[in-house]
Amino acid sequence: MGSINKQIRVFANRVLQNRMFSRSGAEQSRTHLRELLEGSSTAFIYKVIGLVIGYVFTLLVTRTLGADAMGVFALSVTVLNIFAVVGRFGFDLVLLRFVAEYASQGRMDLAKEVYLRSVKVVVPLCLSLSVLLFFLSPIIAEYVFRKEHFSTWLKIVSFAVLPMGLISMNAESLRGLKKIKEYAFLTEMSISLFAVVLLMVLLPFAGNMYTPLIAYSLGLILVFILSQIMWLRNSKVKSVPCKNTIGLKSILNVSVPMFLSSSLFLVMGWTDTIMLGIFRTEGDVGIYNVSVRIATVTSVTLFAINTIAAPKFAELYSKGDIKKLRDVVSQSSKLMFWGAFPVLLVIFLFPSFILGVFGDEFKAGTLSLLLLTFGQFINVMSGSVGYILQMTGKQKPFHYIIFIATLINIALNAALIPVYGMSGAAFASMVSMIFWNVVSMLYIRSYTNITTFYFPGL
């Protein structure tokens, strides 16, 4: 890890010597680009390792238990994510924004206060939702998914609602402190790592359809414990005493729009899986889920850059430094494009071969993979539009954009899945993703005069 980061630093210094920077403000641009390169390189490494471990988990499930097991696992995790997002109520993104802002001002006392106030809301809410999911699981299984046997899986994941909610809270708080290694490990690597280890231990003794979900849920509990230790250790930062306080009402004014946007993102991101589960078999859901996982590789650089860029957006905007903000957006957009383009080529050239690694039956998702990958590539080319809007106080307009995109997504999924199955779901996801990215990009351009889109020659 150290040698890789050293090479990144050398590369950054060489890049910064060219004439793309004017002499005025060149040193500041160097600093921002260096932070982007170093922080995103760390996040990128963890993301790639996490993806590899995640694919190992998927291979273990598909090769030992088949596509049906992967499908019911994907549906269960979808429901878990829905309940966890509701339980967080947008407080995870609130922590990212305020911890980044207050930490940059040396006011960790306020950052900790926001954290404690947020946790006091999230813990009882997640616990209530966990109990609700446990007792409503038979109703959800029978009347939503029309699969009575699905009830047991829902009861299993009900115990993981609180751990998943708090993992995100702790991770985003660490991200606000620019603890990129800790954040990337928690969000992109740790859950898959623990799940794989536990799955390998459990399979020889209890190799049935429930095993992957049990391993995943236990992994979440272990990661939560680890995330709490990381936050407590890193939040012991000396700060300037401040008599000011921030009330819960002020936090809610920010969290509610962010919660609504996060909820809509979740609905838009998982409507395809849920509707496939309603109208099609678990096998179709499993094949489609693998296609989604592969297509997501295209946006690895988007995640990596956003890991360090998001807190910088909040920091620079709070200082009113739009020029530096514009520089960071421009630099990050270029890095995202060139990181994603080679991946796009590989997937478009060998889609059937890649899917065949998971089993011949997964080749049926070839068209779905191509559509999903194209949507992800437009997502990357559009830049960090979601984080720019949410970190610069424009969370409400962003919410409205995502709301419209969600309606488009639901309508297309409902119309296309019964007829075209997986391909219809992929088309719906692609169209809605392109819509919210393009509209967000145009909105940012209108109020900040910042261009987030990047394509060579344009």
Contacts in CASP RR format, 6 or more apart in sequence:
PFRMAT RR
TARGET T0000
AUTHOR 0000-0000-0000
METHOD contacts of the structure
MODEL  1
MGSINKQIRVFANRVLQNRMFSRSGAEQSRTHLRELLEGSSTAFIYKVIG
LVIGYVFTLLVTRTLGADAMGVFALSVTVLNIFAVVGRFGFDLVLLRFVA
EYASQGRMDLAKEVYLRSVKVVVPLCLSLSVLLFFLSPIIAEYVFRKEHF
STWLKIVSFAVLPMGLISMNAESLRGLKKIKEYAFLTEMSISLFAVVLLM
VLLPFAGNMYTPLIAYSLGLILVFILSQIMWLRNSKVKSVPCKNTIGLKS
ILNVSVPMFLSSSLFLVMGWTDTIMLGIFRTEGDVGIYNVSVRIATVTSV
TLFAINTIAAPKFAELYSKGDIKKLRDVVSQSSKLMFWGAFPVLLVIFLF
PSFILGVFGDEFKAGTLSLLLLTFGQFINVMSGSVGYILQMTGKQKPFHY
IIFIATLINIALNAALIPVYGMSGAAFASMVSMIFWNVVSMLYIRSYTNI
TTFYFPGL
1 42 0 8 1.000
1 45 0 8 1.000
4 41 0 8 1.000
4 45 0 8 1.000
5 38 0 8 1.000
5 41 0 8 1.000
5 42 0 8 1.000
8 37 0 8 1.000
8 38 0 8 1.000
8 41 0 8 1.000
9 34 0 8 1.000
9 37 0 8 1.000
9 38 0 8 1.000
11 37 0 8 1.000
12 33 0 8 1.000
12 34 0 8 1.000
12 37 0 8 1.000
12 38 0 8 1.000
13 34 0 8 1.000
15 33 0 8 1.000
15 37 0 8 1.000
16 29 0 8 1.000
16 30 0 8 1.000
16 33 0 8 1.000
16 34 0 8 1.000
21 29 0 8 1.000
21 30 0 8 1.000
28 324 0 8 1.000
28 327 0 8 1.000
29 327 0 8 1.000
29 331 0 8 1.000
32 312 0 8 1.000
32 324 0 8 1.000
32 327 0 8 1.000
32 328 0 8 1.000
32 331 0 8 1.000
33 331 0 8 1.000
35 308 0 8 1.000
35 312 0 8 1.000
36 305 0 8 1.000
36 308 0 8 1.000
36 309 0 8 1.000
36 312 0 8 1.000
36 328 0 8 1.000
36 331 0 8 1.000
36 332 0 8 1.000
36 335 0 8 1.000
37 335 0 8 1.000
39 180 0 8 1.000
39 304 0 8 1.000
39 307 0 8 1.000
39 308 0 8 1.000
40 301 0 8 1.000
40 304 0 8 1.000
40 305 0 8 1.000
40 307 0 8 1.000
40 308 0 8 1.000
40 309 0 8 1.000
40 332 0 8 1.000
40 335 0 8 1.000
41 304 0 8 1.000
42 180 0 8 1.000
42 181 0 8 1.000
42 184 0 8 1.000
43 180 0 8 1.000
43 183 0 8 1.000
43 184 0 8 1.000
43 188 0 8 1.000
43 303 0 8 1.000
43 304 0 8 1.000
43 305 0 8 1.000
43 307 0 8 1.000
43 308 0 8 1.000
44 300 0 8 1.000
44 301 0 8 1.000
44 304 0 8 1.000
45 184 0 8 1.000
46 181 0 8 1.000
46 184 0 8 1.000
46 185 0 8 1.000
46 188 0 8 1.000
46 189 0 8 1.000
47 184 0 8 1.000
47 188 0 8 1.000
47 189 0 8 1.000
47 300 0 8 1.000
47 303 0 8 1.000
47 304 0 8 1.000
48 300 0 8 1.000
49 188 0 8 1.000
49 189 0 8 1.000
50 188 0 8 1.000
50 189 0 8 1.000
50 192 0 8 1.000
50 193 0 8 1.000
51 188 0 8 1.000
51 293 0 8 1.000
51 296 0 8 1.000
51 297 0 8 1.000
51 300 0 8 1.000
53 189 0 8 1.000
53 192 0 8 1.000
53 193 0 8 1.000
53 196 0 8 1.000
54 192 0 8 1.000
54 195 0 8 1.000
54 196 0 8 1.000
54 293 0 8 1.000
55 293 0 8 1.000
56 192 0 8 1.000
56 196 0 8 1.000
57 192 0 8 1.000
57 195 0 8 1.000
57 196 0 8 1.000
57 199 0 8 1.000
57 212 0 8 1.000
58 70 0 8 1.000
58 290 0 8 1.000
58 293 0 8 1.000
58 358 0 8 1.000
59 357 0 8 1.000
59 358 0 8 1.000
60 196 0 8 1.000
60 199 0 8 1.000
60 200 0 8 1.000
60 203 0 8 1.000
60 212 0 8 1.000
61 69 0 8 1.000
61 70 0 8 1.000
61 73 0 8 1.000
61 199 0 8 1.000
61 212 0 8 1.000
62 69 0 8 1.000
62 70 0 8 1.000
62 290 0 8 1.000
62 358 0 8 1.000
62 359 0 8 1.000
62 362 0 8 1.000
63 358 0 8 1.000
63 359 0 8 1.000
64 203 0 8 1.000
64 207 0 8 1.000
65 207 0 8 1.000
65 208 0 8 1.000
65 209 0 8 1.000
65 211 0 8 1.000
65 212 0 8 1.000
67 282 0 8 1.000
67 283 0 8 1.000
67 286 0 8 1.000
67 287 0 8 1.000
67 361 0 8 1.000
67 362 0 8 1.000
68 209 0 8 1.000
68 281 0 8 1.000
68 282 0 8 1.000
68 283 0 8 1.000
68 286 0 8 1.000
69 209 0 8 1.000
69 212 0 8 1.000
69 282 0 8 1.000
70 212 0 8 1.000
70 283 0 8 1.000
70 285 0 8 1.000
70 286 0 8 1.000
70 289 0 8 1.000
70 290 0 8 1.000
71 282 0 8 1.000
71 283 0 8 1.000
71 285 0 8 1.000
71 286 0 8 1.000
71 289 0 8 1.000
72 150 0 8 1.000
72 153 0 8 1.000
72 209 0 8 1.000
72 213 0 8 1.000
72 282 0 8 1.000
72 285 0 8 1.000
73 153 0 8 1.000
73 212 0 8 1.000
73 213 0 8 1.000
73 216 0 8 1.000
74 273 0 8 1.000
74 285 0 8 1.000
74 286 0 8 1.000
74 289 0 8 1.000
75 145 0 8 1.000
75 150 0 8 1.000
75 153 0 8 1.000
75 273 0 8 1.000
75 274 0 8 1.000
75 277 0 8 1.000
75 282 0 8 1.000
75 285 0 8 1.000
76 150 0 8 1.000
76 153 0 8 1.000
76 154 0 8 1.000
76 156 0 8 1.000
76 157 0 8 1.000
76 213 0 8 1.000
77 157 0 8 1.000
77 213 0 8 1.000
77 216 0 8 1.000
78 270 0 8 1.000
78 273 0 8 1.000
78 274 0 8 1.000
79 133 0 8 1.000
79 140 0 8 1.000
79 154 0 8 1.000
79 157 0 8 1.000
80 157 0 8 1.000
80 160 0 8 1.000
80 161 0 8 1.000
80 164 0 8 1.000
81 164 0 8 1.000
81 266 0 8 1.000
81 270 0 8 1.000
82 266 0 8 1.000
82 267 0 8 1.000
82 270 0 8 1.000
83 129 0 8 1.000
83 130 0 8 1.000
83 133 0 8 1.000
83 158 0 8 1.000
83 161 0 8 1.000
84 126 0 8 1.000
84 161 0 8 1.000
84 164 0 8 1.000
84 165 0 8 1.000
84 168 0 8 1.000
85 259 0 8 1.000
85 262 0 8 1.000
85 263 0 8 1.000
85 266 0 8 1.000
86 125 0 8 1.000
86 129 0 8 1.000
86 263 0 8 1.000
87 122 0 8 1.000
87 125 0 8 1.000
87 126 0 8 1.000
87 129 0 8 1.000
87 161 0 8 1.000
87 165 0 8 1.000
88 122 0 8 1.000
88 126 0 8 1.000
88 165 0 8 1.000
88 168 0 8 1.000
88 169 0 8 1.000
88 259 0 8 1.000
88 262 0 8 1.000
89 121 0 8 1.000
89 122 0 8 1.000
89 125 0 8 1.000
89 255 0 8 1.000
89 256 0 8 1.000
89 259 0 8 1.000
90 255 0 8 1.000
90 256 0 8 1.000
90 258 0 8 1.000
90 259 0 8 1.000
90 262 0 8 1.000
91 118 0 8 1.000
91 121 0 8 1.000
91 122 0 8 1.000
91 169 0 8 1.000
91 251 0 8 1.000
91 255 0 8 1.000
91 259 0 8 1.000
92 165 0 8 1.000
92 168 0 8 1.000
92 169 0 8 1.000
92 171 0 8 1.000
92 172 0 8 1.000
92 262 0 8 1.000
93 172 0 8 1.000
93 255 0 8 1.000
93 258 0 8 1.000
93 262 0 8 1.000
93 390 0 8 1.000
94 114 0 8 1.000
94 118 0 8 1.000
94 251 0 8 1.000
94 254 0 8 1.000
94 255 0 8 1.000
94 258 0 8 1.000
95 114 0 8 1.000
95 115 0 8 1.000
95 118 0 8 1.000
95 169 0 8 1.000
95 172 0 8 1.000
95 173 0 8 1.000
95 176 0 8 1.000
96 172 0 8 1.000
96 173 0 8 1.000
96 175 0 8 1.000
96 176 0 8 1.000
96 310 0 8 1.000
96 311 0 8 1.000
96 314 0 8 1.000
96 391 0 8 1.000
97 254 0 8 1.000
97 314 0 8 1.000
97 390 0 8 1.000
97 391 0 8 1.000
98 110 0 8 1.000
98 111 0 8 1.000
98 114 0 8 1.000
98 246 0 8 1.000
98 251 0 8 1.000
98 254 0 8 1.000
99 111 0 8 1.000
99 114 0 8 1.000
99 115 0 8 1.000
99 172 0 8 1.000
99 173 0 8 1.000
99 175 0 8 1.000
99 176 0 8 1.000
99 177 0 8 1.000
100 175 0 8 1.000
100 176 0 8 1.000
100 177 0 8 1.000
100 178 0 8 1.000
100 310 0 8 1.000
100 311 0 8 1.000
100 314 0 8 1.000
100 315 0 8 1.000
100 391 0 8 1.000
101 314 0 8 1.000
101 315 0 8 1.000
101 318 0 8 1.000
102 108 0 8 1.000
102 110 0 8 1.000
102 111 0 8 1.000
102 114 0 8 1.000
103 111 0 8 1.000
103 176 0 8 1.000
103 177 0 8 1.000
103 178 0 8 1.000
103 237 0 8 1.000
104 315 0 8 1.000
104 318 0 8 1.000
106 239 0 8 1.000
106 240 0 8 1.000
107 239 0 8 1.000
107 240 0 8 1.000
107 242 0 8 1.000
108 235 0 8 1.000
108 237 0 8 1.000
108 238 0 8 1.000
108 239 0 8 1.000
109 239 0 8 1.000
109 240 0 8 1.000
109 241 0 8 1.000
109 242 0 8 1.000
110 242 0 8 1.000
110 244 0 8 1.000
110 245 0 8 1.000
110 246 0 8 1.000
111 173 0 8 1.000
111 235 0 8 1.000
111 239 0 8 1.000
112 235 0 8 1.000
113 245 0 8 1.000
113 246 0 8 1.000
114 246 0 8 1.000
114 251 0 8 1.000
115 169 0 8 1.000
115 173 0 8 1.000
115 231 0 8 1.000
115 235 0 8 1.000
117 246 0 8 1.000
117 247 0 8 1.000
117 248 0 8 1.000
117 251 0 8 1.000
118 169 0 8 1.000
118 251 0 8 1.000
118 255 0 8 1.000
119 166 0 8 1.000
119 169 0 8 1.000
121 248 0 8 1.000
122 165 0 8 1.000
122 166 0 8 1.000
122 169 0 8 1.000
123 162 0 8 1.000
123 166 0 8 1.000
126 161 0 8 1.000
126 162 0 8 1.000
126 165 0 8 1.000
126 166 0 8 1.000
127 161 0 8 1.000
127 162 0 8 1.000
129 161 0 8 1.000
130 158 0 8 1.000
130 159 0 8 1.000
130 161 0 8 1.000
130 162 0 8 1.000
131 158 0 8 1.000
133 140 0 8 1.000
133 154 0 8 1.000
133 155 0 8 1.000
133 157 0 8 1.000
133 158 0 8 1.000
133 161 0 8 1.000
134 154 0 8 1.000
134 155 0 8 1.000
134 158 0 8 1.000
134 159 0 8 1.000
137 150 0 8 1.000
137 151 0 8 1.000
137 152 0 8 1.000
137 154 0 8 1.000
137 155 0 8 1.000
137 158 0 8 1.000
138 148 0 8 1.000
138 151 0 8 1.000
140 150 0 8 1.000
140 151 0 8 1.000
140 154 0 8 1.000
141 147 0 8 1.000
141 148 0 8 1.000
141 149 0 8 1.000
141 150 0 8 1.000
141 151 0 8 1.000
141 154 0 8 1.000
142 148 0 8 1.000
142 151 0 8 1.000
144 278 0 8 1.000
145 274 0 8 1.000
145 277 0 8 1.000
145 278 0 8 1.000
146 278 0 8 1.000
147 277 0 8 1.000
147 282 0 8 1.000
152 210 0 8 1.000
153 210 0 8 1.000
153 213 0 8 1.000
156 210 0 8 1.000
156 213 0 8 1.000
156 214 0 8 1.000
156 217 0 8 1.000
157 213 0 8 1.000
157 217 0 8 1.000
159 217 0 8 1.000
159 221 0 8 1.000
160 216 0 8 1.000
160 217 0 8 1.000
160 220 0 8 1.000
160 221 0 8 1.000
162 224 0 8 1.000
163 220 0 8 1.000
163 221 0 8 1.000
163 223 0 8 1.000
163 224 0 8 1.000
164 220 0 8 1.000
164 224 0 8 1.000
166 224 0 8 1.000
166 227 0 8 1.000
166 228 0 8 1.000
167 186 0 8 1.000
167 187 0 8 1.000
167 191 0 8 1.000
167 220 0 8 1.000
167 223 0 8 1.000
167 224 0 8 1.000
167 227 0 8 1.000
168 187 0 8 1.000
170 186 0 8 1.000
170 224 0 8 1.000
170 227 0 8 1.000
170 228 0 8 1.000
170 230 0 8 1.000
170 231 0 8 1.000
171 182 0 8 1.000
171 183 0 8 1.000
171 186 0 8 1.000
171 187 0 8 1.000
171 227 0 8 1.000
172 183 0 8 1.000
173 231 0 8 1.000
173 235 0 8 1.000
174 182 0 8 1.000
174 183 0 8 1.000
174 186 0 8 1.000
174 227 0 8 1.000
174 230 0 8 1.000
174 231 0 8 1.000
174 234 0 8 1.000
175 183 0 8 1.000
175 307 0 8 1.000
175 310 0 8 1.000
175 311 0 8 1.000
176 311 0 8 1.000
176 314 0 8 1.000
177 234 0 8 1.000
177 235 0 8 1.000
177 237 0 8 1.000
178 308 0 8 1.000
178 311 0 8 1.000
179 230 0 8 1.000
179 234 0 8 1.000
180 307 0 8 1.000
180 308 0 8 1.000
182 230 0 8 1.000
182 234 0 8 1.000
183 307 0 8 1.000
184 307 0 8 1.000
186 223 0 8 1.000
186 226 0 8 1.000
186 227 0 8 1.000
186 230 0 8 1.000
188 303 0 8 1.000
190 223 0 8 1.000
190 226 0 8 1.000
191 216 0 8 1.000
191 219 0 8 1.000
191 220 0 8 1.000
191 223 0 8 1.000
194 218 0 8 1.000
194 219 0 8 1.000
194 220 0 8 1.000
194 222 0 8 1.000
194 223 0 8 1.000
195 212 0 8 1.000
195 215 0 8 1.000
195 216 0 8 1.000
195 219 0 8 1.000
196 215 0 8 1.000
198 214 0 8 1.000
198 215 0 8 1.000
198 218 0 8 1.000
198 219 0 8 1.000
199 211 0 8 1.000
199 212 0 8 1.000
199 215 0 8 1.000
199 216 0 8 1.000
202 211 0 8 1.000
202 214 0 8 1.000
202 215 0 8 1.000
203 211 0 8 1.000
206 214 0 8 1.000
254 393 0 8 1.000
254 395 0 8 1.000
257 395 0 8 1.000
257 396 0 8 1.000
257 398 0 8 1.000
257 399 0 8 1.000
258 390 0 8 1.000
258 395 0 8 1.000
260 399 0 8 1.000
260 403 0 8 1.000
261 390 0 8 1.000
261 395 0 8 1.000
261 398 0 8 1.000
261 399 0 8 1.000
261 402 0 8 1.000
264 399 0 8 1.000
264 402 0 8 1.000
264 403 0 8 1.000
264 405 0 8 1.000
264 406 0 8 1.000
265 402 0 8 1.000
267 406 0 8 1.000
267 409 0 8 1.000
267 410 0 8 1.000
268 402 0 8 1.000
268 405 0 8 1.000
268 406 0 8 1.000
268 409 0 8 1.000
268 410 0 8 1.000
268 429 0 8 1.000
268 432 0 8 1.000
269 409 0 8 1.000
269 429 0 8 1.000
271 406 0 8 1.000
271 409 0 8 1.000
271 410 0 8 1.000
271 413 0 8 1.000
271 428 0 8 1.000
272 288 0 8 1.000
272 409 0 8 1.000
272 413 0 8 1.000
272 417 0 8 1.000
272 425 0 8 1.000
272 426 0 8 1.000
272 428 0 8 1.000
272 429 0 8 1.000
273 285 0 8 1.000
273 288 0 8 1.000
273 289 0 8 1.000
273 292 0 8 1.000
273 425 0 8 1.000
275 413 0 8 1.000
275 414 0 8 1.000
275 417 0 8 1.000
275 425 0 8 1.000
276 284 0 8 1.000
276 285 0 8 1.000
276 288 0 8 1.000
276 417 0 8 1.000
276 421 0 8 1.000
276 422 0 8 1.000
276 425 0 8 1.000
277 284 0 8 1.000
277 285 0 8 1.000
279 417 0 8 1.000
279 418 0 8 1.000
279 421 0 8 1.000
280 417 0 8 1.000
280 421 0 8 1.000
280 422 0 8 1.000
283 361 0 8 1.000
284 421 0 8 1.000
284 422 0 8 1.000
287 355 0 8 1.000
287 361 0 8 1.000
287 362 0 8 1.000
287 364 0 8 1.000
287 365 0 8 1.000
287 368 0 8 1.000
287 422 0 8 1.000
288 365 0 8 1.000
288 368 0 8 1.000
288 422 0 8 1.000
288 425 0 8 1.000
288 426 0 8 1.000
290 355 0 8 1.000
290 358 0 8 1.000
290 362 0 8 1.000
291 355 0 8 1.000
291 362 0 8 1.000
291 365 0 8 1.000
291 368 0 8 1.000
291 369 0 8 1.000
291 372 0 8 1.000
291 422 0 8 1.000
291 426 0 8 1.000
292 372 0 8 1.000
294 347 0 8 1.000
294 354 0 8 1.000
294 355 0 8 1.000
294 369 0 8 1.000
294 373 0 8 1.000
295 347 0 8 1.000
295 369 0 8 1.000
295 372 0 8 1.000
295 373 0 8 1.000
295 375 0 8 1.000
295 376 0 8 1.000
296 376 0 8 1.000
297 343 0 8 1.000
297 347 0 8 1.000
298 340 0 8 1.000
298 343 0 8 1.000
298 344 0 8 1.000
298 347 0 8 1.000
298 373 0 8 1.000
298 376 0 8 1.000
298 377 0 8 1.000
298 380 0 8 1.000
299 340 0 8 1.000
299 376 0 8 1.000
299 379 0 8 1.000
299 380 0 8 1.000
300 339 0 8 1.000
300 340 0 8 1.000
300 343 0 8 1.000
301 335 0 8 1.000
301 336 0 8 1.000
301 338 0 8 1.000
301 339 0 8 1.000
301 340 0 8 1.000
301 380 0 8 1.000
302 336 0 8 1.000
302 340 0 8 1.000
302 379 0 8 1.000
302 380 0 8 1.000
302 383 0 8 1.000
302 384 0 8 1.000
305 332 0 8 1.000
305 335 0 8 1.000
305 336 0 8 1.000
305 384 0 8 1.000
306 332 0 8 1.000
306 384 0 8 1.000
306 387 0 8 1.000
309 328 0 8 1.000
309 329 0 8 1.000
309 332 0 8 1.000
309 384 0 8 1.000
309 387 0 8 1.000
310 384 0 8 1.000
310 387 0 8 1.000
310 391 0 8 1.000
311 391 0 8 1.000
312 328 0 8 1.000
313 325 0 8 1.000
313 328 0 8 1.000
313 329 0 8 1.000
313 384 0 8 1.000
313 387 0 8 1.000
313 388 0 8 1.000
313 391 0 8 1.000
313 392 0 8 1.000
314 391 0 8 1.000
314 392 0 8 1.000
316 322 0 8 1.000
316 324 0 8 1.000
316 325 0 8 1.000
316 328 0 8 1.000
317 325 0 8 1.000
317 391 0 8 1.000
317 392 0 8 1.000
317 393 0 8 1.000
322 448 0 8 1.000
322 450 0 8 1.000
325 392 0 8 1.000
325 448 0 8 1.000
325 450 0 8 1.000
326 448 0 8 1.000
326 449 0 8 1.000
326 450 0 8 1.000
329 383 0 8 1.000
329 384 0 8 1.000
329 388 0 8 1.000
329 450 0 8 1.000
329 451 0 8 1.000
329 452 0 8 1.000
330 451 0 8 1.000
330 454 0 8 1.000
332 383 0 8 1.000
332 384 0 8 1.000
333 381 0 8 1.000
333 383 0 8 1.000
333 384 0 8 1.000
333 452 0 8 1.000
333 453 0 8 1.000
333 454 0 8 1.000
334 454 0 8 1.000
336 380 0 8 1.000
336 381 0 8 1.000
336 383 0 8 1.000
336 384 0 8 1.000
336 454 0 8 1.000
337 380 0 8 1.000
337 381 0 8 1.000
337 454 0 8 1.000
337 455 0 8 1.000
337 456 0 8 1.000
340 376 0 8 1.000
340 377 0 8 1.000
340 380 0 8 1.000
340 381 0 8 1.000
341 377 0 8 1.000
344 373 0 8 1.000
344 377 0 8 1.000
346 354 0 8 1.000
347 354 0 8 1.000
347 369 0 8 1.000
347 370 0 8 1.000
347 373 0 8 1.000
348 370 0 8 1.000
348 373 0 8 1.000
351 366 0 8 1.000
351 369 0 8 1.000
351 370 0 8 1.000
351 373 0 8 1.000
352 363 0 8 1.000
352 366 0 8 1.000
354 369 0 8 1.000
355 362 0 8 1.000
355 363 0 8 1.000
355 365 0 8 1.000
355 366 0 8 1.000
355 369 0 8 1.000
356 362 0 8 1.000
356 363 0 8 1.000
364 422 0 8 1.000
365 422 0 8 1.000
365 423 0 8 1.000
367 422 0 8 1.000
367 423 0 8 1.000
367 426 0 8 1.000
368 422 0 8 1.000
368 423 0 8 1.000
368 424 0 8 1.000
368 425 0 8 1.000
368 426 0 8 1.000
369 426 0 8 1.000
371 423 0 8 1.000
371 426 0 8 1.000
371 427 0 8 1.000
371 429 0 8 1.000
371 430 0 8 1.000
372 426 0 8 1.000
372 429 0 8 1.000
372 430 0 8 1.000
374 430 0 8 1.000
375 429 0 8 1.000
375 430 0 8 1.000
375 433 0 8 1.000
375 434 0 8 1.000
376 433 0 8 1.000
378 433 0 8 1.000
378 434 0 8 1.000
378 437 0 8 1.000
378 438 0 8 1.000
379 433 0 8 1.000
379 437 0 8 1.000
381 453 0 8 1.000
381 454 0 8 1.000
381 455 0 8 1.000
382 437 0 8 1.000
382 438 0 8 1.000
382 440 0 8 1.000
382 441 0 8 1.000
382 452 0 8 1.000
382 453 0 8 1.000
383 437 0 8 1.000
383 441 0 8 1.000
383 452 0 8 1.000
383 453 0 8 1.000
383 454 0 8 1.000
384 452 0 8 1.000
385 437 0 8 1.000
385 440 0 8 1.000
385 441 0 8 1.000
385 444 0 8 1.000
385 452 0 8 1.000
386 398 0 8 1.000
386 440 0 8 1.000
388 394 0 8 1.000
388 444 0 8 1.000
388 450 0 8 1.000
388 452 0 8 1.000
389 395 0 8 1.000
389 397 0 8 1.000
389 398 0 8 1.000
389 440 0 8 1.000
389 443 0 8 1.000
389 444 0 8 1.000
390 398 0 8 1.000
392 448 0 8 1.000
394 443 0 8 1.000
394 447 0 8 1.000
397 443 0 8 1.000
398 440 0 8 1.000
401 436 0 8 1.000
401 439 0 8 1.000
401 440 0 8 1.000
401 443 0 8 1.000
402 436 0 8 1.000
404 435 0 8 1.000
404 436 0 8 1.000
404 439 0 8 1.000
405 432 0 8 1.000
405 433 0 8 1.000
405 435 0 8 1.000
405 436 0 8 1.000
405 439 0 8 1.000
406 432 0 8 1.000
408 428 0 8 1.000
408 431 0 8 1.000
408 432 0 8 1.000
408 435 0 8 1.000
409 428 0 8 1.000
409 429 0 8 1.000
409 431 0 8 1.000
409 432 0 8 1.000
412 424 0 8 1.000
412 427 0 8 1.000
412 428 0 8 1.000
412 431 0 8 1.000
412 432 0 8 1.000
413 424 0 8 1.000
413 425 0 8 1.000
413 428 0 8 1.000
416 423 0 8 1.000
416 424 0 8 1.000
416 425 0 8 1.000
416 427 0 8 1.000
416 428 0 8 1.000
417 424 0 8 1.000
417 425 0 8 1.000
417 428 0 8 1.000
420 427 0 8 1.000
441 452 0 8 1.000
441 453 0 8 1.000
444 450 0 8 1.000
444 452 0 8 1.000
445 451 0 8 1.000
445 452 0 8 1.000
END
